[in-house]
Amino acid sequence: MTIERAMNIIQNMIEQKGLPEDDFRITAYNILADYIIKKEIKQLDRQQLSFKLYILSVMNFVNIYKTSIYDQIAIRELHKYLNMPIDYHINTFCSDLNNKEQSELFNNLNLSKSYPCLITKDVNNIEVSKLIESIKDDQNRNILFGQYWSCIEVEFNLRSQFSNFLNDYNSS
């Protein structure tokens, strides 16, 4: 049971019994309600950084699913995301970085992003020649085969950045 639900039950009990306004139960309820509200506000003040990240995360899921804050889809998806192991998120991030590098390589080489069967044989041969020439460079070869960013390197950098991030916010 949530605190809000418990307070609603107490409030309903007071209202149903028709207790007079000066009854100690109403005073006790009001004191408890004020205490809980103040405690929640203090907790949010202490956890502002987490709360801001929570807001950002929910907003992203609301945008992805084109819903509103009143629809529980965004919250459910955030919970699913948070329940996934950290390695999953690091590997996904690493894969996204490698895909971005591949896309940039294709753009830099002016390669068509069409399916090979949909372009002429001459264009295909020219593009294959560009790729063969480009992979003579080790960096381009690693980019092409999705090995430019290693997950170990990405994880190290993410952990370092996160540590610096926390230090910056905890010191202010």
N, C-alpha and C positions, 0 to 999 in steps of 0.2 A: 504494500500500500504506500502511496506517495504521501508526503507531508500535506500537500494541497488537498488530497482526498480525505485524510484524517481531520484536517481543519474544517472541511465542509460537513463531515459527519457531526463533529462537535457543535458547529454552528446550527445545523438542522435540529439537533437535540435541544438546544437552548430555545430555538424559535418554536418548536412543537410543544414544549412544556409551558409556554407562555410565561416564562419567568420575568419578574419585574426588572426594569432597566438597571436598578442598583444592586441587583443580585451579584454575589461574589463570583458566580460562574461566568457571567458576562465580562466582568472585569478580568478574570483569569484568562478567558478566551482572547480578549483584546491584548493582554500582555503577551500571551503566547504568539499571537499573530504578528505583533510588532517585532518581537524577538526574532521570529523566523524570517520576516522580511529583511530586517537589518542584517541578520546572519548571511542571507543569500546575497545581499548587496556587497557585504564585506568579502565574501567568497569570490564574487565576480570581479571585484576590484583587485584582489590578489592574483586572480587568474586571467587578467585582461588579455595577455598574449595568447593564451589558449582559446579564450572566447573569440578573439578576433580571427584566429585561424579556423575555428568552428564556423563562424559566420561566412568566411570566404569559401570554405568547403561546401557548406549547404547551398550558398549562392551558386557555386559552380554546378552542383547537381541539379538545382532548380533550372538553371539555364540549359543544361544538357537534355533534361527530360521535358523541357518547356512546360513547367508546372508552376505551382505557387507554394509558398511556405506552408499553406494549410493542407497541402497534399503530402502524405507520408512517404511517397516514393523517394524523394530526395533524402530524407532521413534514413530510410531503409538502405538505400544505396551507399550512403556514408558509412553506416554500420558494417555493411558487407566489405567495403573498402578497408576499413580499420581492422576487421577481423582477418584479413589476408596477412600471411607472414611477410615480414620486412624484406626478405630475399625476393619475393615475388615482385614487390614494388621497385626494388633496385634493378632487377633484371628487365622489367618493363621499361623503366627509365633509360637504361643502357640501350635497349633495343630501339627505342624512339630516337635516341641520339644518333645511333648508327644509321637508321633510316633517313634521318635529316641530312646526314653527311652524304649518303648515297644520292639523295635528291639534288643536293647542291653540286655534286660531281656531274650528274647527268645534265644539269642546267649549264654548268661551266663548259661542258663538252658539246653543248647544243644538240643533245641526243633527243630523238623523238621518244615520247612516253607511250606511244601507241603499241599495240600488240604487233609482234613482228609479221604476222600473216596479213596485217592490214596496211603494210607499207610495201613499196616496190622493192624488188630484189636489189636494185642498184643502191637505193637509200639504205637498205639493210646492210649491204656489204660495206658501204662507207662508214656506217655507225659501228659495225664490228671492228673495222680497221682502227677507228678512233679509240675504241675500248682496248684493243690489243696494244696499241701504242701507249695508252695512258697507264696500263697496269705494269709497264716496265718500271714505273716509279713505285717503290714499296708502299708509300703512303696511299696512293691511289688504289693499289691492289687491296690493301687492308680496308679501305672505304668500300670498294666494290663488293667485297665478300663479307661486309658487316662486322669487320673485326677492328675497326679504327679505335673504338672505345672498349676497353675491357671492363667487365663488371667489377673487378677488384679495384681498378683505378677509379671508376665512377663512385663506388661505395666509399672509398677512402676520401674522395673529394666532398661527397655529400656529408659524411660524418664530420669532417673538418669544418665545412661551411656551417653546419648546424651548431656545432660547438661554439664557433665564433658568433653566430646569431644569438645564441642563448647568453653568452658572455656580454654582448652589447646591450641586450635588453635587461639583464639582471644587474648590470652595473649602473644603469641610469635610474 
